[in-house]
């Protein structure tokens, strides 16, 4: 299972239900990585997007039951995991969903924003996790909308 996120210098991912910065290059990267795959998100992340992601199977995990047109919705991790078995999955937020699926993810596609924002939601800091994760690829540094950023790919080290 994979996770994909854009994080600031403090591993913040959002504020008030919105991304920290609008970076068209990062949105394109997200689309390229997840197209044709299954994307898992929480209700708040789904609501912020407002629709299923085109070209991807969208799975929503929410304690609030209810149908979301074009999506598979589950109320428990167990139900979702049973459904997701064998699929190429990208966990796409928010904070609670990342934490819930974190133990099951082995690959992390992280866009590092070289700035600090006033975030109220965070991703686990893979750099500070005692050598449990390794960077296996990094892009060059880019800049859009006055924000420098870089794509990185981490893997969970096998113990």
C-alpha positions as CSV (number, residue, x, y, z in Angstrom):
1,X,0.0,0.0,0.0
2,X,1.2,3.5,-0.8
3,X,0.6,6.9,0.8
4,X,0.9,10.2,-1.1
5,X,1.1,13.7,0.5
6,X,2.6,17.1,0.3
7,X,4.2,18.2,3.5
8,X,5.8,21.4,4.7
9,X,9.1,21.6,6.8
10,X,7.1,20.6,9.9
11,X,5.3,17.7,8.1
12,X,2.1,19.8,8.0
13,X,-0.4,18.8,5.3
14,X,-3.3,21.2,5.6
15,X,-5.1,24.0,7.4
16,X,-8.9,24.4,7.7
17,X,-9.6,21.6,5.3
18,X,-7.4,23.0,2.5
19,X,-3.9,22.3,1.1
20,X,-1.1,24.5,2.4
21,X,-0.1,25.7,-1.1
22,X,-1.5,25.6,-4.6
23,X,1.2,23.9,-6.7
24,X,0.0,22.8,-10.2
25,X,3.1,20.6,-10.6
26,X,2.3,18.7,-7.4
27,X,-1.3,18.3,-8.5
28,X,-0.1,16.8,-11.8
29,X,2.3,14.5,-9.9
30,X,-0.5,13.3,-7.7
31,X,-2.6,12.6,-10.8
32,X,0.2,10.8,-12.6
33,X,0.9,8.6,-9.6
34,X,-2.7,7.7,-8.8
35,X,-4.4,7.5,-12.3
36,X,-5.8,4.0,-12.8
37,X,-5.3,3.2,-9.1
38,X,-7.5,3.1,-6.0
39,X,-7.4,6.2,-3.8
40,X,-8.5,6.1,-0.2
41,X,-9.5,9.3,1.7
42,X,-11.5,10.4,4.6
43,X,-14.9,12.2,4.5
44,X,-13.4,15.6,5.0
45,X,-10.9,15.2,2.2
46,X,-13.6,13.9,-0.1
47,X,-15.8,16.8,0.8
48,X,-13.0,19.3,0.1
49,X,-12.7,17.8,-3.4
50,X,-16.4,17.4,-3.8
51,X,-16.5,14.5,-6.2
52,X,-14.8,11.1,-7.1
53,X,-11.4,11.5,-8.7
54,X,-11.6,10.9,-12.4
55,X,-9.8,7.8,-13.7
56,X,-9.4,6.4,-10.2
57,X,-11.5,4.3,-7.9
58,X,-12.3,6.5,-5.0
59,X,-12.8,4.9,-1.6
60,X,-14.1,7.0,1.3
61,X,-13.7,5.9,4.9
62,X,-16.2,7.7,7.2
63,X,-17.9,7.2,10.5
64,X,-20.9,8.9,8.9
65,X,-22.7,6.3,6.8
66,X,-24.1,7.3,3.5
67,X,-23.6,6.8,-0.2
68,X,-21.3,9.1,-2.1
69,X,-22.0,8.8,-5.8
70,X,-19.2,7.1,-7.7
71,X,-17.4,6.1,-4.6
72,X,-17.1,3.1,-2.3
73,X,-17.8,4.1,1.3
74,X,-16.9,2.2,4.4
75,X,-17.4,2.9,8.1
76,X,-14.6,0.7,9.4
77,X,-10.9,0.0,8.7
78,X,-11.7,-3.7,8.6
79,X,-14.4,-3.3,5.9
80,X,-12.1,-1.1,3.9
81,X,-9.1,-3.4,4.2
82,X,-11.2,-6.4,3.1
83,X,-12.4,-4.5,0.1
84,X,-8.9,-3.1,-0.8
85,X,-7.2,-6.5,-0.8
86,X,-5.1,-7.0,-4.0
87,X,-5.7,-3.4,-5.3
88,X,-2.9,-0.9,-6.0
89,X,-3.8,1.6,-3.3
90,X,-2.8,5.2,-2.6
91,X,-3.8,6.7,0.8
92,X,-4.5,10.4,0.2
93,X,-5.6,11.9,3.5
94,X,-6.5,13.5,5.7
95,X,-4.5,13.2,8.9
96,X,-6.6,10.6,10.6
97,X,-6.7,8.4,7.5
98,X,-3.0,8.6,7.1
99,X,-2.5,7.6,10.7
100,X,-5.0,4.7,10.4
101,X,-3.5,3.2,7.2
102,X,0.2,4.1,8.1
103,X,1.1,0.7,9.5
104,X,0.0,-0.9,6.2
105,X,1.9,1.4,3.8
106,X,5.3,0.4,2.6
107,X,5.9,3.2,0.0
108,X,5.4,6.9,0.6
109,X,5.3,9.6,-2.2
110,X,6.1,12.8,-0.4
111,X,6.2,16.2,-1.9
112,X,8.4,18.3,0.4
113,X,7.6,22.0,0.6
114,X,10.6,24.0,1.6
115,X,8.6,26.4,3.7
116,X,6.7,26.4,7.0
117,X,3.0,27.0,7.0
118,X,0.5,27.4,9.9
119,X,-0.8,23.8,9.5
120,X,-3.4,22.2,11.7
121,X,-3.0,18.7,10.2
122,X,0.2,16.7,9.9
123,X,1.7,13.6,8.4
124,X,4.0,11.3,10.4
125,X,7.6,12.6,10.1
126,X,9.4,9.9,8.1
127,X,12.8,11.6,8.6
128,X,12.6,11.5,12.4
129,X,11.4,7.9,12.7
130,X,14.7,6.2,13.9
131,X,15.8,4.9,10.5
132,X,12.6,3.0,9.8
133,X,12.3,4.7,6.4
134,X,14.7,5.4,3.5
135,X,14.6,7.8,0.7
136,X,14.9,5.9,-2.6
137,X,14.4,8.7,-5.1
138,X,14.3,12.5,-5.1
139,X,13.5,14.9,-8.0
140,X,15.2,18.2,-8.5
141,X,13.9,21.2,-6.6
142,X,11.2,23.1,-8.4
143,X,9.4,26.4,-7.6
144,X,5.8,27.5,-8.1
145,X,3.9,30.3,-6.5
146,X,7.0,31.3,-4.5
147,X,7.2,27.8,-2.9
148,X,10.2,25.6,-3.5
149,X,9.4,21.9,-3.4
150,X,10.8,18.5,-4.3
151,X,9.2,15.1,-4.9
152,X,10.6,12.2,-2.8
153,X,9.9,8.6,-2.5
154,X,10.4,6.7,0.8
155,X,10.2,3.0,1.5
156,X,9.7,1.3,4.8
157,X,12.8,-0.5,5.8
158,X,12.3,-4.2,6.5
159,X,13.3,-5.4,9.9
